[in-house]
Structure formats: C-alpha cells, structure tokens
Amino acid sequence: MWEMGLGRARGQNAVPLAQARARAGELHRAVRVGADPLADRETAEAEAHSAAQRAVVNVRTFRQAAQDLMASKGSKWRNAKHSKQWPNTLQTYVYPHSGDPPVSAIETAHVLAALSPIWMTKPETASRVRGRIKIILDAEVVRKTRHGENPAR
C-alpha cells in the first residue's frame, strides 16, 4: 500500500482538513479507475522541471556561453596571445551573426554567416573561428543547454 501526502496540517501553507478530505476522496476514486496519483505527480514535477530548464536554455545566448567558457579557461590558455585572440575573433566574426540568439537556436546558417566572409581570404582564421564555435557549442551540450548535432562540426 502506498501513501501520499496531501500537504501540511499546520504552519505556513497548511491544508485545511476539509480540503484534505475532499482531495483524498478524489484520489481514491482515481485509484479505483486505474490511475496512479503518485506517478501522475512525479510526471507533473518532471514536466515542470523540464519547462524550467527549457526557459533557461532559451534565454542563454551564444555570447553568454562563449564568455562563460573563456572565463572558465582563465589562466589555462597556452599563451597570452590565445587569451586575446579568442574574444577578439568572436567579437569580430561571430557575435554580429550569432551573439544574441539563444545558444540552443544556433544553426548551420549562423556558422556559415560568420565564416563565409573570411573563408577564402583568411582560411586559417576561419578554421580557428569554426573550431572555437564548435568548442563553445560542445560545452553547452555538456551543460544541457543545447541538444542535437553541433552545426560547427
């Protein structure tokens, strides 16, 4: 036999006895027709958690993701030149096309928009910028703010 709480009996947010009895009656009727109130509650909580995560995912921009990644690298750069190149190349080539959209919405078109103007004239820079975009988006997959294929692969 499973037990399910209906709320606090005392204190802040207390559930009045009449309301608890009415809710218990509803749940008993639901169980009699084959429902599982505990599973239903767990499903509702999981959906609410997923919705909250989706809301965070939808507001985290590519620029924020890049800045967080660069901050996490901190003193781990190979040299001082790299620590300047990352933010400079992202600012120059990527942010105008992909800085403000949610990181979860970055697509191949965003990557191409950043790389196309420089691919023929500055192939080494374009290759490095593509690699930086890929690293940032891979990090966001780990953070679970992005799902699916990385468009910079």
Helices and strands as residue ranges (DSSP letters): H 17-32, H 37-59, H 62-73, G 74-76, H 80-89, I 90-94, H 95-98, G 103-105, H 108-119, H 123-142
